[in-house]
Amino acid sequence: ETATNIGYSCRLLTPEMYLIKMPAEKQDGPGPKNDWGITAQLEALETLVESAFMASTGSPQSTPSGTTTTSLDTDPRRTLPKPLLDDGSTAEEDVEAPHQNDFAMSEHLGLVIEGSTAVEAILGNTELENRLLRIASACRAVVACRVSPAQKRLLVQLVKDAPKRQDSSWSFERPITLAIGDGANDVGMIQEAQIGVGISGKEGRQAVNNADFAIAQFRFLKPLLLYHGRRNYRRLSKVIIYSFEKNIVLTFVLFYFQSDCAWSGTSFYESWVYSGYNFFLGLLPFCMGFFDVDIRDVTVDRYPRLYAAGLYRMDLNVTNMVYGTIESILASLLIYYLCRDAFDRAGFAWQQHGKVSDVWVFGTTVFVSMVCAMAARAILIVNSWNAIVAICLFAQAAMLYTFILFMAQANIWLDYDFYGVAYHTFGLGTFWLVSFALVPATVATLQLLIHVIHLEFFPSLNDIGMEVDHGYVDGTHKDAIDSLPLRLRSSVHELVNKFFFGTDSIKRRASLVTRESLRQLHESMTDDQRSRVGFHHNVASSYAYDAPGTGYGAGAGSDPTFSHDPNLRPSSSTTTVL
């Protein structure tokens, strides 16, 4: 009961949910298999969940009580929260036929499992572990009580390694586990999970010392995930993709030059200048990784669904890498051939005082044009500007031109071929026209065109969130965040995955089991059958969550002798135990 009350208090469980208790109440002892009846209960629960799933999708299925149920005449998904479902379909639309690889999942089903009996019997038994995974994946929340530190770790490991299990039916997306604790008994599960969060409190600092992140109070978990976690994921994704893009441009420009010089291996840039490419473009990615803010905290608070950016890998994925590669190849074509045509077609009209431009002048022009174009690209993907970002932008430009001038003067001791090249190059009008205006503007225009097409025809959840945050969406369309599908089966992401891997990245998708189908199953079973299966509804609680009192704290309304009227409160001689 304590575990159930805690689940209710933190809203993992709701009064409208149907609860599954393991082991069942009718099980009085270990049983003949010494498993507390868990094997038979899991088999019955699998039948129950399958029955509810088939009832929600419209197919007849026998229930654990032996009766047959069918779907309602009305749309069973009308019971889901408005305005829209996660798959992007509304309650008023026709319900799509279930896919052959769909799995059952319900927002109205919870599992409460006891550690000393049920968990002890399940862990170590591959068949029971797989059955537990199937039942748990159909529930909105799973509450485990009276579990030892070792069992906590093993439960986290069970979920984390579910896709690797050969006998498991878990074939949808890989789960990401997060463990949070405040004591030494939580260290095992914190270390086992992909993300460990420790709370520093009265139980010492063992959990904090072994965690990836440390917070002072449990309530700080929300900003850690919704604000810092989501924001850092988007920042790192942007920096990683941008780093790949600028180096792809660098490589392809060299490839185009080699095709013009008969693949002779001639150096296109001075070696020291060439090695400073990532250094000259390093400050803006640094600013993106530390200071970029796409959506304010108040908007994320209002639309928690924006957190799905990390869960569904919306920023760092194969599709975005393919997009970035294609765009980088197009940008490299523009950079090289615009510079080449500017020097080649005009002939000696571009020269100054009869001096002929050699490969070093041409290479330096292409190099500076490339750095400016990639800087312009970084400027367009920065979401929030401040003084530090502006200073870093001008510092990058100053370092670039200063270093080239320095190398042109100092290279008489290092590489005399580059001596004086910078003075001649910077004195050409075509250099400034091409490197500072024509090439960056053309590459930026290409990026803006692609970005506009993306926003107009293929907006993502984050794009809509940014428009709402900046006030570009009127009040009648602000529910677009809730209506936008998190992942469409017929999306560009799926086309890319099928092209490169030959498979569908979403191997299975959830079909939501409605509360109405669960209610039908519950009513079709007798009390004895419900007790044996552990299927309950309206679980009584001795804790009142809606009656706070000044003298007794939250939940004081559960005491029948308590009243908000001071004249009716118990006297000081009355002993009340809560």
Beta strands, then each sheet from edge to edge (+ up, - down):
strand 1: 18-22
strand 2: 61-62
strand 3: 68-69
strand 4: 103-105
strand 5: 109-114
strand 6: 141-145
strand 7: 178-181
strand 8: 195-199
strand 9: 213-215
strand 10: 510-512
strand 11: 535-537
sheet 1: 6+ 5+ 1+ 11-
sheet 2: 2+ 3-
sheet 3: 4+ 10+
sheet 4: 7+ 8+ 9+
end
